[in-house]
Amino acid sequence: MNKVKLKIIRKKIDATDQEILGLIKKRTLLVNKVIKIKKLKKQIVDNKRIRNVLNNIRKKSIAKKIDPKITKQIWTSMINSYIKYEKRNFKRK
């Protein structure tokens, strides 16, 4: 194993992680706006929207030559995390 190459690649992964954190922050701010618009707590989970998002991610993953199993798992986890976030932060009934 080439330790120098590995170190360089890991630095690039760390930089990419920083970019992802910035995007998560941006997504969280948008979710906060969504929370303010929803009137009822039961509106938090929209199964049709979730199916559409996962379907679109699958198509885009294939087009970009990314393993769709990886992106489905990531997006499913992210969606579930944001559902929990919305439920914790929802102030109405």
Summary of the structure (lengths in Angstrom):
residues: 93
radius of gyration: 17.0
end to end distance: 56.7
largest distance: 57.0
contacts: 200
relative contact order: 0.12
helix: 83%
strand: 0%
